Amino acid sequence: MNPELKEIAAGQGGVVSTRQACVAGYTQEQIRERLADGRWERVRYGQYAERQELVGLAPWERQLARHRLLVHAAMNSMKPGSAVVSHHSALVQYGVPVWRADLSEVQLTRTTGRSGVKAGVRHHRGLLGRADVMQVDGLATTSLARAVVEAAARTSFEAAVVSLDAALRHPAMNADDLRRLVDVTECWPGGPTIRSALAFATPLSESAGESRLRVLMHNQGLPEPELQVVFDDGDGFVARVDFHFADHGAVVEFDGLAKYADGSRDTLIQEKLREDRLRALGLELVRVTWPELDPPHRLAARIRGAFARSRRTALAG
C-alpha cells in the first residue's frame, strides 16, 4: 500500500475499502492486480488488507487474527454510528479468551436496521446506554461487562466460565456495570447460564485451560479445590499450584506445556525438583494437559485415584 492508504489501514485494523483505495490513488485494475498476485487479500466484499504472514502463529492465534480482520472489515462496511462490536467479537477485541465460538462469524449490535445474519455477520438489535459502549482499537465496542454477559447468554456454561474468569482479571472490567447487567439480563434467553456462570467464575483461574479443568471437576462431582495455593518447605518457597484439595492431600495442575517450549534440560530438571519437593510434603500430584480434558470421566478417575493414594500413604504412615 502507498503511504496514504497504509496510514488509513493502520487506523482500521489493517483493512481498507474499495472507495478508500480509489481515493488514495488506486484504480480498480490495480486493486485486482494486487489481489491476483497475493499482495492484498479480500477480507470481505469491498474490503481489503495486505496479506498477513501468520505461519509462525499457533492455530488459535491465526483464527483470532483473522477474526479481528473480519470485525474491522464488517465495521468499515457499516454506516458510521449504526453498529457496535458485541458478543464474542467484542471479547476478542478486548483480548479475552473465547471457547468454541464461531470465529468465522462477526457479531454486531445494530442501533438501526434489522437483525439477522448477512454475509458472515450476525446483526443483533439492542438498546445500548452510554455505559454500554467503549472504544477498542478504534471501534465502537460494547463494554467488557456487556460483552461477557451477551456471550454467556448464547453459549454453554463451560464457554461462559472460560471468558468470565478472564474478564474478571481484565482492567476494563467494571464490577458495578456487571452487577447492573445481571439484573438487566434476568429475563433474557440464556439468563440462567449468565447467573450460574457468574456465581462460579473467579479471577483466580488464570488460563482458559484452568477454567475448563475447573468446570470439568465441578461437573464430575469432585470436591471444590482451593486455587493458587503457595507451598513452602524448610528451604523456602516450593510452588504456587493451580488447585489444592486440602482434605485429600492432592494438588492438580493444568499444564499448557508452554514452559517446556524451549526444550532446555535446565527447565525439565527444575520442574522435576519442584515436583519432588511437593511430593516430599506428602502431596499427590496430578498434571493435566489439553488432550486429557476429554473424556472428562477418565480424568476425574485419575484425580480420584490420587485421592486414594494419598489416603493409603497417610494410613501407612
Legacy VTK file of the C-alpha trace (Angstrom):
# vtk DataFile Version 3.0
C-alpha trace
ASCII
DATASET POLYDATA
POINTS 317 float
0.000 0.000 0.000
1.160 3.512 -0.666
1.844 5.703 2.400
-1.570 7.401 2.287
-3.519 4.149 2.181
-1.193 2.478 4.705
-1.961 5.238 7.204
-5.699 4.752 6.676
-5.317 0.988 7.124
-3.319 1.445 10.334
-6.320 3.161 11.916
-8.705 0.416 10.793
-7.026 -2.773 11.911
-5.251 -3.114 8.561
-8.451 -3.007 6.480
-9.416 -0.548 3.709
-12.423 -0.280 1.443
-12.553 -0.050 -2.342
-13.562 3.593 -2.058
-10.668 4.394 0.298
-8.196 2.665 -2.023
-9.505 4.620 -5.023
-9.337 7.943 -3.158
-5.725 7.095 -2.235
-4.867 6.724 -5.926
-5.512 3.092 -6.854
-7.535 2.088 -9.891
-9.899 -0.866 -9.954
-7.389 -2.671 -12.195
-4.566 -2.079 -9.701
-6.720 -3.471 -6.895
-7.431 -6.606 -8.966
-3.721 -6.995 -9.743
-2.790 -6.883 -6.063
-5.441 -9.429 -5.210
-4.322 -11.708 -8.037
-0.622 -11.701 -7.130
-1.266 -12.125 -3.393
-0.036 -8.761 -2.154
-3.571 -7.995 -0.937
-6.381 -10.236 0.205
-10.134 -9.709 0.088
-11.368 -9.834 3.690
-14.990 -9.445 2.611
-16.733 -7.859 -0.371
-15.242 -4.409 -0.958
-12.786 -4.673 1.963
-9.092 -5.496 1.587
-5.907 -5.906 3.616
-2.270 -6.573 2.891
-1.694 -10.313 3.117
-0.573 -11.303 6.602
2.146 -13.840 7.300
0.656 -15.994 10.067
2.668 -19.194 9.616
4.584 -18.704 12.873
1.414 -18.388 14.965
-0.421 -21.185 16.743
-3.686 -22.240 15.026
-5.911 -20.456 17.559
-3.835 -17.275 17.267
-4.309 -17.356 13.487
-8.065 -17.700 13.987
-8.121 -14.725 16.354
-6.038 -12.584 13.984
-8.387 -13.459 11.136
-11.436 -12.664 13.247
-10.076 -9.216 14.113
-9.664 -8.525 10.390
-13.247 -9.661 9.776
-14.509 -7.396 12.560
-12.744 -4.339 11.156
-13.932 -5.163 7.641
-17.528 -5.557 8.796
-17.475 -2.284 10.727
-15.781 -0.492 7.819
-18.706 -1.620 5.659
-21.280 -0.111 8.008
-22.653 3.404 8.087
-20.819 5.268 10.893
-22.702 5.068 14.181
-25.044 2.300 13.019
-23.391 -0.667 14.739
-21.285 -1.693 17.730
-18.971 -4.724 18.005
-20.573 -7.101 20.506
-20.810 -10.628 21.939
-17.786 -12.876 21.249
-16.396 -10.405 18.692
-16.166 -7.804 21.452
-14.411 -10.309 23.725
-11.819 -10.914 21.001
-11.331 -7.144 20.733
-10.586 -6.980 24.469
-8.214 -9.941 24.245
-10.473 -12.096 26.436
-10.368 -15.813 25.533
-13.398 -17.397 23.925
-14.128 -21.109 23.804
-15.946 -22.864 20.946
-17.073 -19.546 19.446
-17.708 -19.446 15.699
-14.899 -17.088 14.720
-15.974 -17.158 11.088
-18.990 -15.084 12.130
-18.734 -11.450 13.269
-21.159 -10.281 15.959
-22.502 -6.710 15.830
-25.288 -4.971 17.705
-27.259 -2.613 15.472
-28.558 0.726 16.614
-30.550 0.979 13.358
-31.787 -1.508 10.776
-32.730 -5.162 11.016
-31.355 -8.097 12.949
-30.293 -11.335 11.280
-27.307 -12.917 9.529
-25.879 -11.461 6.333
-22.523 -12.028 4.607
-20.889 -13.628 7.658
-22.150 -11.013 10.119
-24.784 -11.663 12.763
-26.673 -8.432 13.440
-28.389 -8.105 16.821
-30.812 -5.380 17.833
-30.336 -3.958 21.302
-30.723 -0.877 23.422
-27.283 0.352 24.455
-26.797 3.072 27.032
-23.743 5.293 27.304
-22.144 2.930 29.829
-22.557 0.020 27.408
-20.223 1.317 24.678
-16.443 1.793 24.677
-13.787 2.463 22.027
-11.468 -0.514 21.481
-8.843 -0.461 18.729
-10.690 2.411 17.080
-14.063 0.629 17.019
-17.266 1.248 18.958
-17.449 -1.887 21.119
-19.771 -2.959 23.898
-18.295 -2.645 27.380
-16.494 -5.745 28.613
-19.234 -6.386 31.169
-21.897 -6.180 28.451
-19.892 -8.344 26.043
-19.302 -11.102 28.554
-22.956 -11.413 29.609
-24.134 -11.240 25.977
-21.741 -14.024 25.022
-22.683 -16.095 28.081
-26.366 -15.896 27.119
-25.637 -17.594 23.790
-23.147 -20.283 24.789
-22.512 -23.152 27.193
-21.733 -22.895 30.889
-18.153 -24.052 30.197
-17.548 -21.451 27.477
-19.125 -18.719 29.607
-16.826 -19.530 32.539
-13.712 -19.507 30.319
-14.482 -15.930 29.241
-15.799 -14.725 32.604
-12.777 -15.933 34.573
-10.503 -13.947 32.256
-12.812 -10.930 32.120
-12.773 -10.652 35.928
-8.987 -10.129 35.744
-9.184 -7.593 32.911
-8.564 -3.910 33.752
-11.551 -2.881 31.598
-13.990 -4.847 33.756
-16.362 -2.646 35.749
-17.819 -4.615 38.657
-20.723 -2.182 39.179
-21.598 -2.420 35.488
-21.531 -6.204 35.689
-23.892 -6.238 38.684
-26.273 -3.881 36.856
-26.309 -6.105 33.793
-27.070 -9.223 35.827
-30.367 -7.570 36.788
-30.997 -6.327 33.245
-30.483 -9.797 31.766
-32.602 -11.705 34.286
-35.355 -12.369 31.745
-33.078 -12.833 28.719
-32.963 -16.197 26.961
-29.795 -17.656 28.456
-30.241 -15.712 31.689
-29.786 -18.845 33.861
-26.428 -19.551 32.183
-25.327 -15.963 32.850
-26.186 -16.189 36.548
-24.750 -19.668 37.133
-21.509 -18.827 35.281
-21.116 -15.587 37.228
-21.648 -17.401 40.518
-18.951 -19.923 39.552
-16.435 -17.553 37.910
-13.269 -16.417 39.672
-10.290 -14.258 38.699
-8.036 -16.854 40.364
-8.414 -19.145 37.360
-5.520 -17.886 35.268
-5.934 -19.524 31.862
-8.575 -20.994 29.597
-7.191 -24.445 30.389
-7.525 -23.898 34.137
-11.088 -22.650 33.662
-12.061 -25.671 31.591
-10.438 -28.018 34.112
-12.272 -26.334 36.984
-15.615 -26.745 35.192
-14.789 -30.385 34.435
-14.013 -31.146 38.080
-17.233 -29.416 39.152
-19.337 -31.315 36.595
-17.749 -34.619 37.619
-18.721 -34.133 41.251
-15.225 -33.617 42.634
-14.864 -31.512 45.809
-14.198 -27.808 45.409
-10.453 -27.070 45.472
-8.542 -24.047 46.707
-6.934 -22.079 43.882
-3.404 -20.687 43.530
-2.121 -22.069 46.843
1.503 -21.432 47.841
3.630 -24.177 49.424
6.912 -23.784 51.311
9.308 -26.233 52.892
12.407 -25.916 55.068
14.332 -24.429 52.145
11.695 -21.792 51.374
9.245 -21.362 48.503
8.355 -24.536 46.633
5.472 -23.742 44.302
2.181 -21.999 43.698
-0.207 -24.685 42.493
-3.379 -24.299 40.444
-5.675 -26.491 42.563
-5.220 -27.850 46.091
-7.544 -30.459 47.578
-6.530 -29.961 51.190
-8.769 -32.707 52.612
-7.412 -35.216 50.110
-3.687 -34.422 50.181
-3.534 -33.726 46.446
-2.745 -30.933 44.025
-3.845 -30.709 40.395
-2.105 -28.529 37.832
-3.072 -27.661 34.302
-0.032 -27.857 32.082
-0.267 -25.963 28.810
3.322 -27.111 28.059
4.381 -23.550 27.125
7.089 -23.564 29.794
8.748 -26.515 28.066
8.755 -24.834 24.654
12.497 -24.127 24.741
13.162 -27.824 25.382
16.036 -26.957 27.684
17.445 -29.528 30.099
17.503 -26.955 32.927
13.757 -26.349 32.596
12.995 -30.051 32.843
15.339 -30.515 35.818
13.807 -27.577 37.704
10.307 -28.907 37.116
11.324 -32.375 38.337
12.842 -30.879 41.511
9.683 -28.852 42.095
7.532 -31.988 41.826
9.842 -33.927 44.169
9.584 -31.183 46.798
5.769 -31.161 46.546
5.668 -34.954 46.993
8.024 -34.650 49.958
5.328 -32.502 51.588
3.010 -35.510 51.406
1.088 -34.350 48.342
-0.093 -36.423 45.408
0.391 -34.501 42.152
-1.790 -34.760 39.036
-0.729 -32.955 35.873
-3.336 -32.299 33.195
-2.738 -31.333 29.556
-5.215 -30.154 26.909
-5.828 -33.595 25.334
-6.587 -35.103 28.753
-9.661 -32.906 29.243
-11.556 -35.369 27.034
-13.156 -37.665 28.009
-13.875 -35.964 31.358
-14.782 -39.106 33.318
-11.341 -40.590 32.664
-9.588 -37.519 34.070
-11.922 -37.456 37.071
-10.975 -41.072 37.756
-7.263 -40.123 37.673
-7.841 -37.377 40.232
-9.862 -39.684 42.488
-7.019 -42.188 42.157
-4.646 -39.547 43.535
-7.022 -39.013 46.477
-6.972 -42.775 47.172
-3.166 -42.976 47.004
-2.889 -40.067 49.421
-5.223 -41.818 51.887
-3.235 -45.062 51.686
0.029 -43.176 52.274
-1.445 -41.386 55.262
-2.708 -44.671 56.765
0.612 -46.383 56.168
2.421 -43.535 57.924
LINES 1 318
317 0 1 2 3 4 5 6 7 8 9 10 11 12 13 14 15 16 17 18 19 20 21 22 23 24 25 26 27 28 29 30 31 32 33 34 35 36 37 38 39 40 41 42 43 44 45 46 47 48 49 50 51 52 53 54 55 56 57 58 59 60 61 62 63 64 65 66 67 68 69 70 71 72 73 74 75 76 77 78 79 80 81 82 83 84 85 86 87 88 89 90 91 92 93 94 95 96 97 98 99 100 101 102 103 104 105 106 107 108 109 110 111 112 113 114 115 116 117 118 119 120 121 122 123 124 125 126 127 128 129 130 131 132 133 134 135 136 137 138 139 140 141 142 143 144 145 146 147 148 149 150 151 152 153 154 155 156 157 158 159 160 161 162 163 164 165 166 167 168 169 170 171 172 173 174 175 176 177 178 179 180 181 182 183 184 185 186 187 188 189 190 191 192 193 194 195 196 197 198 199 200 201 202 203 204 205 206 207 208 209 210 211 212 213 214 215 216 217 218 219 220 221 222 223 224 225 226 227 228 229 230 231 232 233 234 235 236 237 238 239 240 241 242 243 244 245 246 247 248 249 250 251 252 253 254 255 256 257 258 259 260 261 262 263 264 265 266 267 268 269 270 271 272 273 274 275 276 277 278 279 280 281 282 283 284 285 286 287 288 289 290 291 292 293 294 295 296 297 298 299 300 301 302 303 304 305 306 307 308 309 310 311 312 313 314 315 316
